[in-house]
Structure formats: C-alpha cells, structure tokens
C-alpha cells in the first residue's frame, strides 16, 4: 500500500497532460510530468530505447515534434489507483511521414503522481523472424514474468 492517497482523476489527468505536453514539443513541459529517473520502454529496435531519465525522454519527444511534426491523442484510458498504474490507448500522428501509429502504454507513478515508467506496445503485425516479441531492455526475468504456460 502506498502512503499518499491518489485518485483515479489524479492519474488520468497526469497521463493526459503528459501526452499534451509531448504534442506541444516543449521538453521542459514533458519532463515535468516524470520522475528524474523515469524509464520509457519500447519494442526492440524502436527509437533506440529504452530511454532513461525525464530530461532525455522529453528531449527525444520534443525532437520528434520538431522534425516529424508528431502529435498524440489519448483515445481511452483505464486507471487502477490502488496500484498507481494507468493504461491508455493512443494515436501517434507522424505527420511528416504520413504515418498513423496506434498503440497502448502502461504507466507507473510515484507518490507525487509523477510517471516513473512507461511501457509502449504498438498495434502492428507480428515479426515472424523473432522468437520473443517483448519490450527491448525490460527485465522480464527480474520481475517474475512467466517463461512458459502455467
């Protein structure tokens, strides 16, 4: 159990404001929504992830707004305030490339409602050349994820 009571609204508002900050291209605004040691995980070979640190994460998203005219929407969200987690479905408009990327992210929060971790999952075809389709750099073993069916 966490020491500070946070509401569903607190967590949902943080996610929505974070995504709005990403779209703004303002790195300081993005960084303000995350803990200093936040980590953003991606599928393998996406964006050279994982990204570590709120300032680094913020600069990377701001750069994509500058170079690719990226913009994001939060399309739906679910929150578990007791566990301090949220999941959102989103759309990433990569306007310079004419690409629409849809996906979902798992967010974890600290006692100050700052994002400590984001795990991004993308809606895309399965890469048949891979035997393991997992987030790059994520410690599945260390977090006791199953290695086979139970």
N, C-alpha and C positions, 0 to 999 in steps of 0.2 A: 504494500500500500504506500502511496506517495504522501508526503507531508502537507502539501498545499492542494486545496480543492480547486480543481479546474472544471469548467463546464464544457459541454458539447459546443456551445456557441464560441467559447474562447478558442478551442482547437480549430473549428471550422473557419472562423474569422482569420486565424493565422495562416491557414493554407490559402484561402482566397486572396488575402493581402500579399502573401509571398508571390503567388502567380501574377498578380497585377504588377508587383514590383519588377518581376522578371520581364514582363512585356514593356515596362517603362524604359528599360535599358539603363536604369540608374543603379550602378553597382552598390553604392552605399545603402540604398533602399533595400536591395536584395539581402545584403549581408546583415542588416538589422533584424531580419526575421530568423536568423540562425545562430546557434551557439558557435563560439570561436572554433571548436574542433569538429564541427559538423562534417558528415561524410555523405556524398551522393554517389550511389552505385548505379551502374548501367549494364545492359547486356554486353558481352565481350565485343571488343573492337568498336564500341560506340564512344565517341568523344574522348578517347584515351582515358577512360575512367578506371577506377573510381577517382572522383575529385575529393580532395581533403581540405578542410578549412573554409570558414564562411567567406573570407575575402577572395580566395581563389575561385570558389563556386560562383560568387557574384560577378567577378571579372569575366569568367567564361560565358555566363549567360548574357552579360552586357555586350560582349563581343559578338555574339550571335545576333543580337538585335541590330548592332551597327552594320555587320557585314551581310547578314542574311534576311534582314527585316523580319525576324522571328516574332511571333506573338502567340500567346496561350490563352485558352479558356478553361475554366473548371466546369465540366459538364454534369457531374454528380459527385456527391461526397457522402461518406459514412464515417462516423466517429465513435470510438469507444473511450469515453472519458476516464473510466477506471484504470484502463491500461495505458492511457495517454498516447493513443495512436489514432491515426485517421488514414483513410484510403480515398483517393479521388480518381475519377476518370477525367481525362483532359484531352484537348486537341492542341497540337503544336502546328501552327501555320508557318511553314518555311517559305515565306512569300517570294524571296529572290529566286528560289529553285522551283517554285510552283508545286511544292510538296505539302501534303497534309499528313501528319503523323498522329495517330491516336494511341493512347495507352492509359496506364494506370500507375499510381505511385503509392507506396506505403510510407507514411510519415511517423516518426517517433519524436517526442517532445520532452524537454526537461521541466523542472519545477517553475521556470519563468515563462513557459509557453513558447520557448524558442525551439526551432527544429534542430534535432541532433542527428537525424539520419533520414535519408530519402532513398528508397529502392524503386527504380523505374523499370517498368515492364511494358514492352511495346506490342501492339497488335500487328503481327506480321507472320509470314509463312515460316514454318519450322525449317531450319537449316539441316538438311538430311545428311550433311557431311560431319555433323557433330554428334558425339555420343552423349554429351552432357550439355543441356541447354539451361544455363544458370547465369546469375549475375557475375560479372568479372570482379575478382578481388574480394568477394563476400565469403566470410568464414562459415560455411555450412557445417563443417565438422565441429568447430568450436561452439556453435550454437545448437548442437544436437539435432540437426535436421536428419531425417531418415535417409539411409543409403539403400533401402530396398523396401518392398511392400511388407506390411506387418501382418 
